[in-house]
Every structure is written in C-alpha cells, then in structure tokens.
Amino acid sequence: MGFWELVVVFVVGLVVLGPERLPVAIRTVMKWVRTVKTYANAVTAEVNEELRIHELHSNLKKAEQQGMENLAPEIQQSVAELQKAAESVRHSYQKSPDAPKE
C-alpha cells in the first residue's frame, strides 16, 4: 500500500469509527497483523525444515545406492551431517561415567 492509500483508509476509518475508537481499532488490527506474521514465519520455517530433511533423506538414498563410494560433494556433506546428528543423539542416550547408578 502506498502513502495515499493509507491516508484514504485513515480518513474513512476516522469518519466511520470516530476519533475515540480509531486508535483502539488501529491497535487491534496491528495485533492481528503481528499474529498472522508470526504464524506465517513459523509455517515457513517448518516447511523449510521439512524440505531440508527430505533433501537429506534423498541424498542418503543416493549414497546408499552408490555404496557410499564416489559420492558427489553435496551428498557427502549430507551424509556427514546425518552422521553428526546420529552421533549427538547416541551421546545423549549414553550414561555418563559419573552419573549415579540406579
């Protein structure tokens, strides 16, 4: 929206709502806009993460089909990232030596 469109919307809002209720209406609309933006950003982040996981999965399939040899650099990077994630999960489930025994 351009400047003049905002001026027209403001003037119409001022005429329809009056000067007492217009600030409250503006705050309410801004709150809705912020909420919608927050949800849109969350959905975008989730979709991007799902696409990344799908790409890692397809790269792993390609690597398995090639027998983990002579892999393209992006496939090697995906495999390394998956191995690193697997190691971090494995370490979180292992008991530390100084943990109390049950």
MISE-445183 format. One record per residue (C-alpha): residue number from 1; residue in three letters; x, y, z. Coordinates in pm, whole numbers, plus 50000, padded with zeros to 5 digits. Layout:
N
- pos; code; X; Y; Z
- NUM; ALA; X; Y; Z
...
END
This chain:
102
- pos; code; X; Y; Z
- 1; MET; 50000; 50000; 50000
- 2; GLY; 50121; 50345; 49917
- 3; PHE; 50105; 50659; 50125
- 4; TRP; 49787; 50791; 49964
- 5; GLU; 49603; 50463; 50010
- 6; LEU; 49690; 50473; 50380
- 7; VAL; 49563; 50831; 50404
- 8; VAL; 49233; 50730; 50242
- 9; VAL; 49196; 50432; 50479
- 10; PHE; 49276; 50656; 50777
- 11; VAL; 49020; 50920; 50673
- 12; VAL; 48749; 50658; 50611
- 13; GLY; 48829; 50497; 50948
- 14; LEU; 48812; 50836; 51117
- 15; VAL; 48473; 50909; 50963
- 16; VAL; 48329; 50561; 51033
- 17; LEU; 48473; 50494; 51379
- 18; GLY; 48525; 50843; 51509
- 19; PRO; 48832; 50985; 51684
- 20; GLU; 48765; 50798; 52011
- 21; ARG; 48755; 50444; 51871
- 22; LEU; 49005; 50477; 51585
- 23; PRO; 49323; 50430; 51798
- 24; VAL; 49179; 50115; 51957
- 25; ALA; 49085; 49979; 51614
- 26; ILE; 49434; 50050; 51480
- 27; ARG; 49597; 49870; 51776
- 28; THR; 49365; 49572; 51729
- 29; VAL; 49442; 49547; 51357
- 30; MET; 49816; 49577; 51422
- 31; LYS; 49789; 49297; 51681
- 32; TRP; 49616; 49075; 51423
- 33; VAL; 49879; 49157; 51161
- 34; ARG; 50160; 49067; 51404
- 35; THR; 49988; 48740; 51492
- 36; VAL; 49943; 48647; 51127
- 37; LYS; 50308; 48732; 51053
- 38; THR; 50424; 48519; 51345
- 39; TYR; 50221; 48221; 51225
- 40; ALA; 50339; 48271; 50867
- 41; ASN; 50704; 48279; 50978
- 42; ALA; 50654; 47963; 51185
- 43; VAL; 50494; 47780; 50893
- 44; THR; 50770; 47897; 50657
- 45; ALA; 51039; 47776; 50896
- 46; GLU; 50867; 47439; 50936
- 47; VAL; 50827; 47393; 50561
- 48; ASN; 51193; 47483; 50505
- 49; GLU; 51300; 47232; 50770
- 50; GLU; 51085; 46959; 50613
- 51; LEU; 51234; 47034; 50270
- 52; ARG; 51584; 47014; 50417
- 53; ILE; 51504; 46680; 50583
- 54; HIS; 51359; 46549; 50256
- 55; GLU; 51673; 46657; 50070
- 56; LEU; 51897; 46487; 50329
- 57; HIS; 51686; 46172; 50302
- 58; SER; 51708; 46162; 49922
- 59; ASN; 52083; 46227; 49936
- 60; LEU; 52122; 45940; 50181
- 61; LYS; 51929; 45711; 49946
- 62; LYS; 52159; 45811; 49660
- 63; ALA; 52462; 45744; 49878
- 64; GLU; 52332; 45401; 49976
- 65; GLN; 52264; 45317; 49612
- 66; GLN; 52622; 45409; 49523
- 67; GLY; 52757; 45200; 49808
- 68; MET; 52891; 45509; 49988
- 69; GLU; 53171; 45540; 49733
- 70; ASN; 53248; 45812; 49476
- 71; LEU; 52982; 46044; 49617
- 72; ALA; 52914; 46395; 49494
- 73; PRO; 53024; 46670; 49737
- 74; GLU; 52667; 46769; 49833
- 75; ILE; 52580; 46405; 49904
- 76; GLN; 52897; 46364; 50113
- 77; GLN; 52802; 46674; 50308
- 78; SER; 52451; 46539; 50368
- 79; VAL; 52587; 46204; 50486
- 80; ALA; 52834; 46377; 50718
- 81; GLU; 52556; 46594; 50862
- 82; LEU; 52338; 46289; 50922
- 83; GLN; 52625; 46101; 51086
- 84; LYS; 52695; 46400; 51311
- 85; ALA; 52326; 46418; 51410
- 86; ALA; 52323; 46043; 51481
- 87; GLU; 52633; 46076; 51700
- 88; SER; 52480; 46361; 51901
- 89; VAL; 52166; 46154; 51961
- 90; ARG; 52371; 45849; 52054
- 91; HIS; 52579; 46051; 52304
- 92; SER; 52271; 46198; 52469
- 93; TYR; 52141; 45847; 52544
- 94; GLN; 52465; 45711; 52683
- 95; LYS; 52511; 45734; 53057
- 96; SER; 52798; 45940; 53180
- 97; PRO; 53056; 45759; 53396
- 98; ASP; 52997; 45988; 53695
- 99; ALA; 52615; 45954; 53682
- 100; PRO; 52461; 45788; 53988
- 101; LYS; 52367; 45424; 53944
- 102; GLU; 52003; 45330; 53986
END
